[in-house]
């Protein structure tokens, strides 16, 4: 059994990007906070 983590690719939907843009106006660190989860 290999110890390598499987590669998972996440496609961001236009709705997610739009919501993130509007949330970023109120929560300045939301992009950096969610980037950890996405990567």
VENQUIKA-V678541 format. One record per pair of residues at least 24 apart in sequence whose C-alpha atoms are under 7 Angstrom apart, sorted by the first residue. I is the first residue (numbers start at 0). J is the second residue. Records with the same first field share a line. If there is no record, write none. Layout:
I=J ; J
This chain:
9=37
